[in-house]
Amino acid sequence: MVTCPAPMFSVDAGDGDLAERICVLASEAAARLATCHLPQLAKVTLQVVDRFVHDVGSCLGRYEPAEATLEATSPDVYPDLIEPDHPFSRVPIQELFDSVVVHELTHAFLDQQCREDPHCVASHEYRAYAMQMQTLSETSRKVILDNSGTFQEVPVERPNGFIARAAPM
């Protein structure tokens, strides 16, 4: 376990270079989220895991509010988890990994803000997906938006083409 220079984060990555990279990424994401009036209020632990299964199936990341823990699937296993026809398969792996971490950090910060009055899943997902898209390069954003209609029906809890193109309220 590594305590980041920004003490509100600790990282368990099994790889010192990856842990250091996540520390920097988390610190930068926290600064961006703060400018969106979403400051970090409590410590978050980020863990890189080989694989986990979420309610909606295999996922690249998740935030567990009860433990203030963000789990991100190791980028090493992305090729095994992402279907070749999914738009994410066309995004460089490290860039996609970074965007997933930012997506889940957004959930973490929303959870810290909204404990008494939780927002609906769609509200969380819109904000998390918007921050994830902002993390991606312009080229990768275009790839996802241009191909977001190519995959089959997805559960409401997961980002989809409509959420990616929706205008904020």
N, C-alpha and C positions, 0 to 999 in steps of 0.2 A: 504494500500500500504506500503510495506517494502522496504527501501533502503538497499541494501546489503552492507556488509563490503567492497566489491569491488564496488566502487561507480558508475561504468559503467552499473550496473544492478539494476533494481527495480522489485519487485515481488508483484503481487496481487493474492493471493491464497485463501483467506478466511479462512485459517488455518495457524496459526503461525508456527507450526512444519513443515508443507509442504513448506511454504515460506522459512524457514531457510534452509531446505534440498535443495531447488532449488537454493538458493544463493550459497551454497557450490558447487553444481553440475555445475552451470554456470561459476563460477570462475575456477574450474578445467578444464572445456571444453575450456574456453578461453585460458588457458595456453597450452593445447594440440594443439589447432588450431594455436596458435602463432608459435609453433615449426614446423608447416606445412606451414609457411610463409603466414598465414592468420590471421593477428592481428585484434583486435577489434579497430575500429576507432571512434565509436559513441555509446552513451548509448542505451541499449535495455531494453524494458519493457516486462516482462514475465507475462502472465495472465493464470490462470487456469480457464477453463470454463466448464460448465456442458456438453455442446454439441454444435457443429456448423456443418454447411454443407458447404463444399468447392465445387468448380466447378466440381470435380470428384466424389462427394458424401460425405458421412460421413467420417470424418478424425480424426486422433488422434492428429494432430498438424498442424499449419501453421504459416508462417511468413508474416506479412503485411508490406511491405517496406515503404509505404507512411506514416505510423504512427510509424515505428520502433518498432512494437509490435509483440511478439511471443505469440500465443495462443496455449495452450496445453490442451487437453481434460482431465478432472479429471480422475485419475486412477480408481476411484470408479465406473465409468460407462464402463470401458473397457470390462467387461464380456458381456454387452449388445451390444457393437459395433463390437466386433471381432467374426467372424463366427467360429464355433467350428472346422472346417476343415482347417482353415487358420494357417500357421506356427506360427504366432504371438500368437495364443491361447496356444501354448506349452511353452511360455516364461513367467517366473514369472512377474507379473503385475508391480511391482515397478521397476524392471530391464528394462522392456519394456518402461515404462514411462520415465525413465532417458534417454534411447536411443532416444526416440522421441524428447525430449528437445534438446539433442545434435544435432540431425538431423536438427532441425529448427534453432538452433544457427549457424550452418554451413551456412545455407541459408542467415541468417542475416549478417554474416561477409562477405560472397561472395557479397552480395548486396552492402555493404559498400565499397568494393574494386572495384566494377565493374559498378558503376553508369554511367560512360561515355561510356563504351563499354560492355554492358551486354552479358553474356555468354548464350548459348542455354540452354534450360530446361534440356536436358540430361546431360550436363556438371555439372550443379548445382546438379542434382539428384545423379549423380555418387559420387561426393565428399560428399554430405550430407549422402548418404547411407553408404559410406565407413566409415565415422566417427561414424555413428550409429552402424554399425557392430563392430567397434573397442570398443565401449562402452560396448557391451554385453560380458558376460562370454563366455569362449570357448565352454561350453556345449550348451548355447543358440545359438551361431553362428552356431554350427553344426546342431542343430535342424532346423534352418531356411534354411541353405544351403541344407540339406538332403531332405527337404520337399518343396523347393521353386517351384518345378514343379507340385505340387498337386493342385494348384488353377487355375481357368480359366483365359482366356485372360484378360489383364489389359491395361488401356490406357498408351500411351507412357510416360506420365508425372509421372507415378507411378513406384516405384522400382519393378523390376521383376527378374527372375532367371538369365537372361543374365547380367543385371547390377551387380547383386550380385557376379557373377563369372568373370566379365570382368577384364582384366589386365589394370592398369593405363598406360597412354601414356607416 
